[in-house]
């Protein structure tokens, strides 16, 4: 699978930002998609899980973003989105979308920087 994230940038605390991920190379609607973000030490943490296939419509968020971020998908366009509201300085990092097809696939990520 191929994934391409976009929409990152420099914003101020409290602002909103909408990330997008375009997917290709696999039957998109059948697969659960995830949004991850990089944490110190180089690892990535799962922040949103957007169900596909029989789990379509099921979305789960990490506590750190619950109530502020909204994930969604458009199966007709093979895209997933992450609407980020009320961003905080600690949201600064690289954001990735991910799909698991026998192994994890990520895009190259999009940088979000929150600074006053």
C-alpha beads as a LAMMPS data file, in Angstrom:
LAMMPS data file: protein, C-alpha beads

116 atoms
115 bonds

1 atom types
1 bond types

-500.0 500.0 xlo xhi
-500.0 500.0 ylo yhi
-500.0 500.0 zlo zhi

Masses

1 110.0

Atoms # bond

1 1 1 0.000 0.000 0.000
2 1 1 1.014 3.583 -0.635
3 1 1 0.119 6.381 1.733
4 1 1 0.718 10.112 1.334
5 1 1 0.023 12.501 4.186
6 1 1 -0.508 16.231 3.786
7 1 1 -1.881 19.266 5.577
8 1 1 0.712 19.859 8.251
9 1 1 2.129 23.245 9.032
10 1 1 2.862 25.891 11.629
11 1 1 -0.061 26.946 13.797
12 1 1 -0.618 28.680 17.111
13 1 1 -1.964 27.053 20.267
14 1 1 -5.727 26.752 20.074
15 1 1 -5.802 26.768 16.281
16 1 1 -7.216 24.073 14.017
17 1 1 -5.560 22.001 11.329
18 1 1 -6.862 19.286 9.015
19 1 1 -4.541 16.505 7.954
20 1 1 -5.226 14.284 4.962
21 1 1 -3.904 10.934 3.860
22 1 1 -4.342 9.621 0.348
23 1 1 -4.151 5.849 -0.051
24 1 1 -3.585 3.647 -3.068
25 1 1 -2.585 0.137 -4.002
26 1 1 -5.027 -1.795 -1.838
27 1 1 -8.814 -2.140 -1.415
28 1 1 -9.097 0.868 0.862
29 1 1 -12.619 0.410 2.188
30 1 1 -11.790 -3.053 3.500
31 1 1 -8.978 -1.920 5.754
32 1 1 -8.813 -0.189 9.082
33 1 1 -6.708 2.940 8.917
34 1 1 -4.735 4.512 11.727
35 1 1 -3.228 7.881 12.538
36 1 1 0.033 7.754 14.465
37 1 1 2.382 10.450 15.627
38 1 1 6.037 10.345 16.497
39 1 1 7.020 10.569 20.142
40 1 1 10.422 11.269 21.715
41 1 1 12.764 8.369 21.192
42 1 1 11.611 7.785 17.642
43 1 1 8.639 5.557 18.351
44 1 1 5.160 6.251 17.069
45 1 1 2.018 6.317 19.134
46 1 1 -1.440 5.464 17.869
47 1 1 -3.807 8.391 18.207
48 1 1 -6.800 7.329 16.126
49 1 1 -8.094 4.088 14.689
50 1 1 -10.692 4.299 11.910
51 1 1 -12.436 1.034 11.242
52 1 1 -12.747 -0.436 7.767
53 1 1 -14.571 -3.412 6.368
54 1 1 -16.988 -4.815 8.930
55 1 1 -15.711 -2.244 11.440
56 1 1 -16.546 0.746 9.274
57 1 1 -17.826 3.560 11.439
58 1 1 -15.906 2.508 14.518
59 1 1 -13.396 5.178 15.518
60 1 1 -11.257 5.021 18.644
61 1 1 -9.021 7.778 19.973
62 1 1 -6.082 7.926 22.317
63 1 1 -6.807 9.800 25.544
64 1 1 -4.301 12.514 24.605
65 1 1 -6.421 13.636 21.645
66 1 1 -9.939 12.571 22.622
67 1 1 -12.356 15.463 22.400
68 1 1 -9.976 17.602 20.337
69 1 1 -9.208 15.531 17.252
70 1 1 -11.726 13.960 14.888
71 1 1 -10.739 11.216 12.460
72 1 1 -12.774 10.276 9.427
73 1 1 -12.521 8.477 6.133
74 1 1 -13.935 8.866 2.642
75 1 1 -13.957 5.471 0.978
76 1 1 -15.006 6.937 -2.373
77 1 1 -11.833 9.030 -2.426
78 1 1 -9.529 6.544 -0.651
79 1 1 -8.685 9.134 1.955
80 1 1 -8.549 9.519 5.696
81 1 1 -8.578 12.785 7.582
82 1 1 -7.613 14.076 10.982
83 1 1 -9.294 17.279 12.069
84 1 1 -7.210 18.768 14.848
85 1 1 -8.942 21.373 16.986
86 1 1 -7.571 23.204 19.977
87 1 1 -4.019 22.178 19.191
88 1 1 -1.453 22.332 21.963
89 1 1 2.285 22.851 21.913
90 1 1 2.707 19.214 22.873
91 1 1 0.944 18.183 19.641
92 1 1 4.065 19.273 17.769
93 1 1 5.488 16.294 15.931
94 1 1 5.247 14.322 12.682
95 1 1 1.893 12.694 11.946
96 1 1 1.539 9.520 9.901
97 1 1 -1.287 7.465 8.550
98 1 1 -0.884 3.714 8.684
99 1 1 -2.441 0.577 7.333
100 1 1 -1.671 -2.990 8.304
101 1 1 -1.575 -5.380 5.364
102 1 1 0.497 -8.340 6.528
103 1 1 2.775 -5.650 7.950
104 1 1 2.506 -1.978 8.815
105 1 1 2.766 0.600 6.067
106 1 1 3.242 4.294 6.757
107 1 1 3.562 7.335 4.561
108 1 1 6.414 9.798 4.933
109 1 1 4.428 11.855 7.414
110 1 1 3.481 15.489 7.719
111 1 1 5.016 17.878 10.240
112 1 1 2.756 19.765 12.623
113 1 1 4.331 22.547 14.626
114 1 1 2.367 24.366 17.301
115 1 1 4.077 27.484 18.538
116 1 1 3.151 30.921 19.764

Bonds

1 1 1 2
2 1 2 3
3 1 3 4
4 1 4 5
5 1 5 6
6 1 6 7
7 1 7 8
8 1 8 9
9 1 9 10
10 1 10 11
11 1 11 12
12 1 12 13
13 1 13 14
14 1 14 15
15 1 15 16
16 1 16 17
17 1 17 18
18 1 18 19
19 1 19 20
20 1 20 21
21 1 21 22
22 1 22 23
23 1 23 24
24 1 24 25
25 1 25 26
26 1 26 27
27 1 27 28
28 1 28 29
29 1 29 30
30 1 30 31
31 1 31 32
32 1 32 33
33 1 33 34
34 1 34 35
35 1 35 36
36 1 36 37
37 1 37 38
38 1 38 39
39 1 39 40
40 1 40 41
41 1 41 42
42 1 42 43
43 1 43 44
44 1 44 45
45 1 45 46
46 1 46 47
47 1 47 48
48 1 48 49
49 1 49 50
50 1 50 51
51 1 51 52
52 1 52 53
53 1 53 54
54 1 54 55
55 1 55 56
56 1 56 57
57 1 57 58
58 1 58 59
59 1 59 60
60 1 60 61
61 1 61 62
62 1 62 63
63 1 63 64
64 1 64 65
65 1 65 66
66 1 66 67
67 1 67 68
68 1 68 69
69 1 69 70
70 1 70 71
71 1 71 72
72 1 72 73
73 1 73 74
74 1 74 75
75 1 75 76
76 1 76 77
77 1 77 78
78 1 78 79
79 1 79 80
80 1 80 81
81 1 81 82
82 1 82 83
83 1 83 84
84 1 84 85
85 1 85 86
86 1 86 87
87 1 87 88
88 1 88 89
89 1 89 90
90 1 90 91
91 1 91 92
92 1 92 93
93 1 93 94
94 1 94 95
95 1 95 96
96 1 96 97
97 1 97 98
98 1 98 99
99 1 99 100
100 1 100 101
101 1 101 102
102 1 102 103
103 1 103 104
104 1 104 105
105 1 105 106
106 1 106 107
107 1 107 108
108 1 108 109
109 1 109 110
110 1 110 111
111 1 111 112
112 1 112 113
113 1 113 114
114 1 114 115
115 1 115 116
